[in-house]
Amino acid sequence: MPRVLSSNLGYPRLGEQREWKKTLESYWSGKTDKENFLDTMKSLRLDHLRKQQQAGVDLIPVGDFSYYDHVLDTAVTFGLVPSRFGYTGGEVSLEQYFGIARGTKEAAAGEMTKWFNTNYHYIVPELNDLTPQLTENRVLKLYLEAKQELGLEGKPVLLGPYTFLKLSKGYDSSEFAGWLNKLVPLYAQVLSELNQAGANWVQIDEPSLALEVSADEWTLVQEAYTQLNEASGSSNLLVQTYFEGVDGFGKLIDLPVQGIGLDFVYGLEQNLNALDDWGFPEDKVIGVGLIDGRNVWRSNLEEKLGLINVIAQTVSRDRILLQPSCSLQFVPVTTRHENALEPVLQNALAFADEKLAELALLTRAANIGGAAVQTELEQSRKAVSQLAGSDWRSPLHPDQAEKDNDTRNVPFEERRALHDEKWQLPVLPTTTIGSFPQTVEVRRARRLWRTGEWTPEQYEQFIQQEIREWIEIQEELGLDVLVHGEFERTDMVEFFGEQLDGFAFTKNGWVQSYGSRCVKPPIIYGNVNFVEPMTVKETKYAQSLTSKPVKGMLTGPVTILNWSFVRDDIPRSQVSYQIARAISDEILALEAAGIEMIQVDEPALREGLPLKRSKWQEYLDWAVGSFRLSTAAVKETTQIHTHMCYSEFHDIIDAIKAMDADVISIETSRSHGELISSFEVHGYDKGIGLGVYDIHSPRVPAKEEMVQLIERALRVLDPKLFWINPDCGLKTRAHPETVAALKLMVEAAQDIRRQLGQETKVGV
């Protein structure tokens, strides 16, 4: 009987206990030398492959493991290293590699932005006038390592040339074809060497083919894969798409390759319809992405078996690969450490290892029939149905299902006058985004409190001491609007989720955000409700220490949604409105305590955009509506701030304006002021702070760099609306570099004020 095979697209890098993160940070701090670093990373890499072997995966990816970021890996493979790093050719050293990722004393780090609509950040390749070259066949080394060390016939994974270029910057759109023509021969050399080494299947990730692809671009892709197919010899090429359905389905399946991977979770309806309309070539394998690689819930395995049977009516079973919908790097490693969760909830979860087990079960069922695995299928069905029928998911009242009034009482211009009169701030007021360094002492204090070694009173005294110290530092630096520092918070989403109904938290549910930065997303499993004030005590204490305004610091509803693993039984919009009502209650509690400058951060608003532009407006309507719902009930004199970071904002300027925040701060330093060009075209008539230095690098920038960014911004923005701030929160930075950078930032603002001749207060 024709046999269905299983295939994985990528595995989490972190390790069950975040061994990957700890190894990186030990090396960066000088506690681990290069040799031990490389040996430990190799051990982790092989352990991940062994796990997948033991799970029974037929096609196991190699090359998905990275020391920092897979897009950066691709760039250095082809020698695309920005000139500021002093690269002169040949294999890129580990020091140069991490220099691009993190910056050096002499050179700013590469720009960082979100990987499609996920919370993973990649380093943006800078092409400019560089000449690509094959510096090392990295994926070949990893393929041979797996074969020699484990006897594993792995499936090498490459980021495809079309997607790599789409993710890069430093070239004009008219140069796209030329750049593709430069890269394809280098990709061809990589594939030729893999073929010579005996690689059977090679996975080439092309998620950008699920976006808008022009007719001319499809022609270029066709030509590129014709060359790559010829170079690959007897190796089979699997062009892998994910995150959406494919508009150009007919052109995709016509590519001269041996396999096409499709997402049948997030692109289910579109890809199924396309399969029905176009059929599928008899000389190709189809990768069926049917296990959700981006969320943590168990699959309804009976539904998935039904989907396999539907696809098998078009594609013979011996040409079907069962896969996750995308790489599993977006979910935690395993649920086996999560015994503190409610059993009904824990049983309904599936992290990476459990998803591979589901994949193995579905593969068995597809090959020998569901009756042979009926017990396992019934266990899965029971786990899913118990959560669905729980009180946590009781039906919403009709008035909870839709949003309420989301409009401020008076328009911005009137509010602005009231705020100028109330706050009496100088032109170009300086502030920070919210958090200050989370030192070893801060983390230790939190651990002692959580384990019961410290009483709540001891912990509160410690937090107040940290707040007091940093209020004094901010006043000494001359900042105009202060923050309490968020020392009581582990994470900007987790902190709020821990205090709201409907959220659960894992012990080891970590995922990579960027570099060694990990987050442990909350799990929204039930209806969300406000319980009691969450931030009032610390903010009110900070305000009691100073006559300057202290901002209340909250995370917005859309960011809480997008940075959580969200229940999938009701629309995301309904969950977002539930969170918005809870945040609104917190804002009103802050107001009642005398805090009338409140920042509601929405760094994840743009990353939630659907990949299809045709779906953008629906999302933006409820996402912006959620933010407005959370802030609309405040008094006219209350000033609402928000913050967004590391995303492309050019296409959503109108939505940003519609949020109706009084002040918005946006990242701009890593993109070297490129965002300012959007305001040159579109303008902006509310308060705005364009981050003037990059907090994701330990580098302390020169004052002159900040002055230049401010000067360019002021060519198109009203100085009376302009704020000066870092790119993002400072929790990951060390104390000395934080103080040094903020000191220079304040001096830069003062220099510009003198240039403007406006050292007086706004409105005076």
Disulfide bonds with the S-S distance in Angstrom:
none
